[in-house]
Amino acid sequence: MRSSPDSKSNSLVWFDTHCHLHLCDAPLEEVVGRASTAGVTEMVTLATDVGSSERAIELARTDGVHAGVGLHPNSSTEWDDAAAAKIEELLLRDGVVAVGETGLDFYRDDAPPSKQEEAFSAHISFAKRLGKALVIHTRESIDGAIGMLEGESPPERFIFHCWSGDTDQLRRALDLGAYISFAGNVSFKSAGDLRHAATFVPDERLLVETDSPYLAPVPHRGKPNEPAYVADVGAAVAEARGRSIDEIEELTTRNARAVFAL
């Protein structure tokens, strides 16, 4: 039986690899303070458009906060030469460790697939040219995203965030060299397939995240999510893999620092 994150020792140090601090309702100092109390000492706040990319860089001036810069696929209708130039310029700023959140989303129809693919391809190129991690969003689009990475060749370091695919898709992603990140939905009662997928990821490619303020994990469902809850995600992954929470904390934090080149 797993131990509760609430009973963890103060020596545990967690890394939330994917959150959206610009969308949190509470003041940044409170969110980061609660995370620190919960043992979460580092986090990456991901942008979704040009404006939030600039905001992410501002937030990354806070100790322990790093930034990702890019356009979410649902914002790719904004993609043009001016947006591309601005994103590239922002990627060179201090505190930026990742390109993204980018990728494909065929669940919503906010942007035509061709426009999403154009923006995603440019983000892949940014990551390769600038030597930064690529953070990939997929919703009903994993095969498409993997196909583009196979066709264009992936950057050295890249993450499929909030993994939702099957084991065949997981094998394809791992064969390309992907890191795989699990979010709060891995703890949901109905997420047996996700927990099964979590057992296939090699130790050195495993990551955890909150995707806050979305997808609050058990036992916080119904509340706004925040980085302090990443230990609950880690606990669900630990139980699925038959490992201790301490082991998952140690290896996912090590992997996060490696993938973001910290």
C-alpha positions as CSV (number, residue, x, y, z in Angstrom):
1,M,0.0,0.0,0.0
2,R,1.4,3.4,-1.0
3,S,2.1,6.1,1.6
4,S,0.3,9.3,1.3
5,P,2.1,12.4,-0.1
6,D,0.9,14.2,3.0
7,S,3.1,12.0,5.1
8,K,6.2,12.4,3.0
9,S,9.5,13.5,4.5
10,N,10.7,17.0,4.1
11,S,13.6,15.6,2.0
12,L,11.4,15.0,-1.0
13,V,11.9,17.4,-3.9
14,W,9.4,17.4,-6.7
15,F,9.5,19.0,-10.2
16,D,6.3,20.0,-11.9
17,T,7.2,19.8,-15.6
18,H,4.0,21.4,-16.9
19,C,1.8,24.1,-15.4
20,H,0.1,27.3,-16.6
21,L,0.8,29.8,-13.8
22,H,-0.7,32.6,-16.0
23,L,-4.1,30.9,-15.7
24,C,-4.0,30.4,-11.9
25,D,-6.5,32.6,-10.0
26,A,-4.4,32.8,-6.8
27,P,-1.4,35.2,-6.5
28,L,1.8,33.7,-7.8
29,E,3.5,34.0,-4.3
30,E,0.7,31.9,-2.8
31,V,0.9,29.2,-5.5
32,V,4.6,29.0,-5.4
33,G,4.6,29.1,-1.6
34,R,2.1,26.2,-1.3
35,A,4.2,24.2,-3.8
36,S,7.4,24.8,-1.8
37,T,5.6,23.6,1.4
38,A,4.6,20.4,-0.5
39,G,8.2,19.8,-1.6
40,V,7.8,21.1,-5.1
41,T,10.9,23.2,-5.7
42,E,10.9,23.7,-9.4
43,M,8.2,24.0,-12.2
44,V,7.9,25.0,-15.8
45,T,5.1,27.4,-16.7
46,L,4.0,26.9,-20.3
47,A,2.6,29.5,-22.6
48,T,-0.2,29.1,-25.1
49,D,0.2,32.2,-27.3
50,V,2.4,35.2,-27.8
51,G,0.9,37.2,-24.8
52,S,1.2,34.3,-22.4
53,S,4.8,33.6,-23.7
54,E,5.8,37.1,-22.5
55,R,4.0,36.5,-19.2
56,A,5.7,33.2,-18.7
57,I,9.1,34.9,-19.0
58,E,8.0,37.5,-16.3
59,L,6.9,34.6,-14.0
60,A,10.2,32.9,-14.5
61,R,11.9,35.7,-12.6
62,T,10.6,33.9,-9.5
63,D,13.0,31.4,-7.9
64,G,12.2,27.8,-9.0
65,V,10.0,28.9,-11.9
66,H,11.2,28.3,-15.5
67,A,9.4,29.3,-18.8
68,G,8.2,27.6,-21.9
69,V,7.4,29.8,-24.9
70,G,5.2,29.0,-27.9
71,L,1.7,28.7,-29.4
72,H,-0.7,26.0,-28.3
73,P,-2.3,24.3,-31.4
74,N,-5.7,25.9,-30.6
75,S,-3.9,29.3,-30.8
76,S,-2.3,28.5,-34.2
77,T,-4.7,30.7,-36.1
78,E,-2.4,33.5,-34.7
79,W,0.6,31.9,-36.5
80,D,2.2,34.2,-39.1
81,D,5.6,35.6,-39.9
82,A,5.3,38.2,-37.1
83,A,4.3,35.6,-34.5
84,A,7.1,33.4,-35.6
85,A,9.7,36.2,-35.3
86,K,8.3,37.2,-31.9
87,I,8.3,33.6,-30.5
88,E,11.9,33.1,-31.7
89,E,13.0,36.3,-30.1
90,L,11.3,35.3,-26.8
91,L,12.9,31.9,-26.8
92,L,16.3,33.6,-26.4
93,R,15.3,35.3,-23.2
94,D,16.6,34.4,-19.8
95,G,14.6,31.7,-17.9
96,V,13.2,30.0,-21.0
97,V,14.0,26.3,-21.0
98,A,11.4,25.0,-23.4
99,V,9.6,25.5,-26.7
100,G,5.9,25.1,-26.2
101,E,3.3,24.2,-25.5
102,T,2.9,23.2,-29.1
103,G,1.6,20.2,-31.0
104,L,-1.7,19.2,-32.5
105,D,-5.3,19.1,-31.3
106,F,-7.9,17.5,-33.5
107,Y,-10.5,17.3,-30.7
108,R,-11.4,20.9,-31.0
109,D,-11.9,22.8,-34.3
110,D,-10.4,26.1,-33.1
111,A,-7.7,26.0,-35.8
112,P,-7.5,24.1,-39.2
113,P,-5.2,21.1,-39.1
114,S,-3.0,22.6,-41.8
115,K,-2.4,25.7,-39.7
116,Q,-1.6,23.6,-36.6
117,E,0.9,21.5,-38.6
118,E,2.6,24.6,-40.0
119,A,3.0,26.1,-36.5
120,F,4.1,22.7,-35.0
121,S,6.7,22.2,-37.7
122,A,8.2,25.7,-37.0
123,H,8.3,24.9,-33.2
124,I,10.1,21.6,-34.0
125,S,12.7,23.6,-35.9
126,F,13.1,26.2,-33.1
127,A,13.8,23.4,-30.6
128,K,16.4,21.8,-32.8
129,R,18.1,25.1,-33.8
130,L,18.1,26.6,-30.3
131,G,18.8,23.4,-28.4
132,K,15.7,23.7,-26.1
133,A,13.2,21.0,-25.0
134,L,10.1,20.7,-27.1
135,V,6.8,20.3,-25.1
136,I,4.1,18.6,-27.2
137,H,0.3,18.7,-26.7
138,T,-1.7,15.9,-28.4
139,R,-5.5,15.4,-28.3
140,E,-6.9,12.9,-30.7
141,S,-3.7,13.6,-32.6
142,I,-0.9,11.4,-31.3
143,D,-0.4,9.5,-34.5
144,G,-0.2,12.8,-36.4
145,A,2.3,14.3,-34.0
146,I,4.5,11.2,-34.1
147,G,4.3,11.1,-37.9
148,M,5.5,14.7,-38.1
149,L,8.4,14.0,-35.7
150,E,9.3,10.9,-37.7
151,G,9.2,12.8,-41.0
152,E,11.2,15.9,-39.8
153,S,13.3,14.2,-37.1
154,P,12.8,15.2,-33.5
155,P,14.9,17.6,-31.5
156,E,17.4,16.1,-29.0
157,R,15.0,16.5,-26.1
158,F,11.2,16.5,-26.3
159,I,8.2,15.6,-24.1
160,F,4.8,14.3,-24.8
161,H,2.9,16.1,-22.0
162,C,-0.2,14.7,-20.4
163,W,0.2,11.3,-22.1
164,S,-3.1,9.8,-23.3
165,G,-2.1,7.3,-26.0
166,D,-2.1,3.5,-26.2
167,T,0.9,1.2,-25.7
168,D,1.6,1.0,-29.5
169,Q,1.7,4.8,-29.7
170,L,3.9,4.8,-26.6
171,R,6.4,2.5,-28.1
172,R,6.6,4.7,-31.2
173,A,7.2,7.8,-29.1
174,L,9.8,6.1,-27.0
175,D,11.6,4.8,-30.1
176,L,12.0,8.4,-31.2
177,G,13.5,9.3,-27.8
178,A,10.6,11.0,-26.2
179,Y,10.2,11.7,-22.5
180,I,6.6,10.8,-21.3
181,S,4.9,13.0,-18.8
182,F,1.8,11.9,-16.8
183,A,-0.7,14.4,-15.4
184,G,-3.5,14.3,-12.7
185,N,-5.8,12.1,-14.9
186,V,-3.5,9.2,-14.2
187,S,-4.9,9.1,-10.7
188,F,-8.6,9.0,-11.9
189,K,-10.5,5.8,-11.1
190,S,-11.4,5.4,-14.7
191,A,-7.8,5.7,-15.9
192,G,-6.7,2.1,-15.8
193,D,-5.3,2.3,-19.3
194,L,-3.1,5.3,-18.4
195,R,-1.7,3.6,-15.3
196,H,-1.0,0.5,-17.4
197,A,0.9,2.8,-19.9
198,A,2.9,4.3,-17.0
199,T,4.4,0.9,-16.4
200,F,6.0,0.8,-19.9
201,V,8.0,4.0,-19.6
202,P,11.7,3.5,-18.8
203,D,12.8,5.1,-15.6
204,E,15.0,7.5,-17.5
205,R,12.1,8.9,-19.6
206,L,9.4,9.3,-17.0
207,L,8.1,12.7,-15.9
208,V,5.2,14.0,-13.8
209,E,3.2,17.2,-14.1
210,T,0.0,18.9,-13.0
211,D,-1.1,20.8,-16.2
212,S,-2.6,23.1,-13.6
213,P,-5.0,24.7,-13.3
214,Y,-6.6,21.7,-15.1
215,L,-6.9,18.0,-14.2
216,A,-6.6,18.2,-10.5
217,P,-5.5,14.7,-9.2
218,V,-7.2,12.6,-6.6
219,P,-7.9,13.7,-3.8
220,H,-8.3,17.2,-5.1
221,R,-10.8,16.6,-8.0
222,G,-13.3,19.5,-8.3
223,K,-10.7,22.0,-7.2
224,P,-8.4,24.2,-9.3
225,N,-5.2,22.3,-9.8
226,E,-1.8,23.8,-8.8
227,P,1.9,22.6,-8.7
228,A,1.6,21.6,-5.0
229,Y,-0.4,18.6,-6.2
230,V,2.3,17.1,-8.4
231,A,3.2,14.7,-5.5
232,D,-0.3,13.2,-5.8
233,V,0.4,12.5,-9.5
234,G,3.7,11.0,-8.5
235,A,2.0,8.8,-5.9
236,A,-0.4,7.4,-8.5
237,V,2.5,6.6,-10.9
238,A,4.4,5.0,-8.0
239,E,1.5,2.7,-7.2
240,A,1.0,1.8,-10.9
241,R,4.7,0.9,-11.2
242,G,5.0,-0.8,-7.8
243,R,7.6,1.6,-6.7
244,S,8.0,3.8,-3.6
245,I,7.0,7.5,-3.8
246,D,10.6,8.4,-2.9
247,E,11.9,6.5,-5.9
248,I,9.5,8.2,-8.3
249,E,10.2,11.6,-6.8
250,E,14.0,11.1,-7.2
251,L,13.9,9.8,-10.8
252,T,11.3,12.2,-12.2
253,T,13.1,15.2,-10.7
254,R,16.4,14.0,-12.1
255,N,14.7,13.5,-15.5
256,A,13.1,16.9,-15.5
257,R,16.4,18.6,-14.9
258,A,18.0,16.6,-17.7
259,V,15.3,17.2,-20.3
260,F,15.3,20.9,-19.6
261,A,19.1,21.1,-19.4
262,L,19.2,22.6,-15.9
